[in-house]
Structures are given as C-alpha cells and as structure tokens.
Amino acid sequence: MTEQVAIRLLGGVDEVGGNSVLLEDFTYDVKLFLDFGIKIGNFYECYERGQHPSCIEELVDLNLIPNEDSIPINNLYTREFENAKVRAKAIKNAQTPAEKHMIDQNYPSNLDAILISHSHKDHYFGLSFVNRTIPLCTGEVTKKIIMASCKSAKFSLDNNFEGLNWHTFRTGDILHFKDMRIVPFHVDHSIPAAYGFIVYSSAGPIVYTGDFRMHGPLSHMTRDFLNEIKTNKVCLSISDLPQEQKSLISEGVKVLICEGTHIQKGMVESEENVESDLTRIFESNPFDFILVKYDRVDWDRFRTFSHIANKYGWKYIITEKDAYFYYLLNKGAIHETMMDPNILEDDHIYILKRGSIRYKWQEKIRQIIYKRGKADRFLEYRDLKSLEGKFLIYITHLHNTLMNNLDFARRGLFISSSIDPYSEEFFDNTQTIRRELEPYGIPAYRVHASGHATPHDIINLIEEVKPKFLIPIHTEHPKFFRTLFQGTNIQVILPIKNKAFEI
C-alpha cells in the first residue's frame, strides 16, 4: 500500500522543548511544519548571554535547526544573510520587510506553511532564520507576543522576525492548504494564545496538542479542544466537504502527537493556588522587599504579582525592557485579560531606568511614559536604597547594578515562580540566584504552577481521543507512554529524530 502521509520529528524527541514536526501529505501534495522551535537550553549551551550566531550554517552545524539537505524542503532558510556584506548591511540598516521578502523571492520554497502553536521560544525561535516567502500561520496574540519580544530586544541574527509572511487565525478558523484542512483550537497553557491543531489529512485526522494543561485558569479551553477533536464540528460545518473526507473523519483520529512533559511525575496544583499561597505570604509578611522571578511571557503570573502588590500597597518594579514589552501587549488589546495589568494606567507599577538611552525601545518607552505625565513612575537604580515603603522587583538574573543598590540591612525575600523547574525561555538560573543571595540572609521560596498537564490529565485526554497511533513529543520519558497504553488498541510510536513515520 502506498504511504499517504509522513510525519518526521526534527525536534522534541527525547527532550523537553525544540518542537519541530514536518508533516508531508503525498496525496494532497502538502508539506508543512507544526512548530519550528529550538531547544533553548541547547542554544544557551552554545551561546552565552549576549552572544549571537554569526550565520545560519553555524546553527545547522550545531544541530540547533534542521539541515535542509536531509529533509525534502527546498530553500527553507532565508538568503538575507548569505554573505557577510549583506549581513553587515542588514544589521546596520535593518532592511525593510519588503526588501527582505524580495531577497527570498528568487529562491521559492516548496514548504506550504509553518504553523506555530504558541509563543514560547522552544516552539517558534527557528522562525528568525526562515525564508520570508513561506506562510507563517499563528494566532493573532501569538504573533503579537513574538513581535513584542523582538522589538524589545537588540536586532541580531537570532532576533530577526521582521519581514515574515504572517497569516493569523482565531480559534475555529479553517486553514486551507490545497485539499487539506486544518482547524486551530485554543488550549490552556502558561502563556496566552496557545493552540492545538486538528489536521484533516488524506490519511485521516492528525491531532497535534502543542503544550497544554487542565489545571490553569482557562482549563475550559483545553476541554473545548478535546470536544472539537471528538465532534469535528468546525470541519463538518463546511457545506462542500467531500464525502471522502467525511468518511475519514468518521473513522476517528489516526495520529495523536501529544506533549508529555510531565508524564513521569505529577502534582496537584493550580494558578488559583499560586495566588492563595502568595496571599498567605503577604498577610503575615515580615519582609521589606521581595525579588521575584518568572518567565516574562507568563502574563498570568505577571497579573497575579501585580494584583498582590496593589492589594497590599507595595510598589511593583520592572525594567524598561519589561515595560516596553508589556506596553506592546497592552496596545490595541481586544481581550480583557491582555488589558490587565496596564502599564500606562497602573500607578503601582514602577520602571527602572538604566543609564542613558542605547536602544530604540528605551527611547520609546520613556517617551510614552513622559507623554502620559507619569515621569514620577521612573526610578533610578540608586533610588532603591532610599525607596520608601515595601516593594517587589521582577528579575530574570542578578547583576552588579542591582546588587550594589539594594539595602541589605532591610529584610529581603526571593520568590522563584517560573512555570517549571526548567525554563522554556531561558536556562534555569534559580539555584545560582539562591546561592548568590544566601550570604545576605535572603531566604528563597518557590511558588508555582506548571504550564503542562499532569500524568492523569494526559492519560485521560488520550483515552478520550482514542487515536490509532500515538506519538509522544516534548518529553524526556516517551517510553512511559508505551507502558501506560500497553494492552490497548492504541499503538505507541516512539519517534526517532529525523526519521519519518509513514501512514
């Protein structure tokens, strides 16, 4: 029998992060990627903070992004930096999107699209290097977060998201690629606008969960996704849907590509518990200042700390870079959750200035705050020693400027609230921070809720979906799936990196 579909995992195999799934449908003549990430831990093993790759070939040689010579994709990567002269000009002058698109226009790709499930770097970071003619399909807020991260950092080869061929969607939209249809559907995760995908291939429905959980504030979204998988309501609503596709749908899910970050361990937790635990700390709080650490893109955690600070009359202090990032997310927000906190209106949020203006984003956030008549919300680092009242400071790491301006005669506390023991955005430096603070008599707490599903939620979802084939991804323990589903009608396929599984 001729194979109709091939699924090739180029990342996320025996590891957490770096999801990159190449799906080929030979009958429909469609090639697309489900996510295009880089495992961030591996990236920072090769490049220290502040270092950047010099060329795309370097990243390929380090096995951080796929080698297009080993996959059936032509011109996957941009030609924007194909020689040193072009690269130097691009970095100096930051070419316009139109110019970048024209460079790649002469090198068309046979890849139909790249679909991005959410805006954690381990799922989208490879986009910085792709051909600008390739369609990139993602949620509207997902694109907004990616571009906010890009604009609030210095331009570099790995922070080069301008000129991409964006196509945005909302939950329940139907994406068409020739005869293939794909339905994106929201799920709950530790970041806004996370999606799973139902791919209606010529071999039957293929489901990609992306990253999800069932214990967050939007757990009903994951349940919505599961209901759509079972009912196919959106796809079946197409009036001219061919009978052949209806028959394939009636046979059930052919393949489930399921995240399994925590398949080997679980904890009963929730975002509500995070807020209640923090409330208990503040109700009997003997500290004068608190250093808090979490992933900047975790909007729910930012909101929780902001609300707690405001409720108890504390100042909440963030950097200019953070302020500009959150301002971009606030700007033009149509969802109420993305309007709270509000960088311009919430006067308990203070902004740390660091020296003279060096970057465009520094200039912009200063102009925006000054124009709103809120200059009193800016602080210099030297102000921290004499700052009246109690305050929280958001940190991602410790640096000399901060440490030299904290008054350690006052009582301090460190709260680590990153989503998981590792961090999807940065290497995990929590232990380093704890060790650096110990000599100053600063205790450390950990208050968190995972962004990933527990073992029982993963198992229950799989049993409800009842796929013919199950492919674990985003996990260091794929063999758990084989053990858990032995003796069932679900065939677990343990993926081998770069090797195609054919249906």
Order of alpha helices (4+ residues) and beta strands (2+ residues): beta-beta-beta-alpha-alpha-alpha-alpha-beta-alpha-beta-alpha-beta-beta-beta-beta-beta-alpha-alpha-alpha-beta-alpha-beta-alpha-beta-alpha-beta-alpha-beta-beta-alpha-beta-alpha-beta-alpha-beta-alpha-beta-beta
